Amino acid sequence: MVASIVRQLTKGLSAEELEAAGFAPYYVDHTGGIWPQAAGGIPFNACEFQSKGDALTDLFEDMAAEGAIV
């Protein structure tokens, strides 16, 4: 739920606004995808999931992680 709120609040921001808000390093890694992490920047168990900001890539990765036939 928190990730959804963050996504809604940052959706449509310009590159300058993202950089001013401190999202530049995050955006380089994950674009618009949400990547939950602790306040210290340590991601939750990253072996479990991934987010690259592209819906098809994220869906493909999720299906592969679940062992779905792709």
Rosetta blueprint (number, residue, H / E / L):
1 M L
2 V H
3 A H
4 S H
5 I H
6 V H
7 R H
8 Q H
9 L H
10 T H
11 K L
12 G L
13 L L
14 S L
15 A H
16 E H
17 E H
18 L H
19 E H
20 A H
21 A L
22 G L
23 F L
24 A H
25 P H
26 Y H
27 Y H
28 V H
29 D H
30 H H
31 T L
32 G L
33 G L
34 I L
35 W L
36 P L
37 Q E
38 A L
39 A L
40 G L
41 G L
42 I L
43 P E
44 F L
45 N L
46 A L
47 C L
48 E L
49 F L
50 Q L
51 S L
52 K L
53 G L
54 D L
55 A H
56 L H
57 T H
58 D H
59 L H
60 F H
61 E H
62 D H
63 M H
64 A H
65 A H
66 E L
67 G L
68 A L
69 I L
70 V L
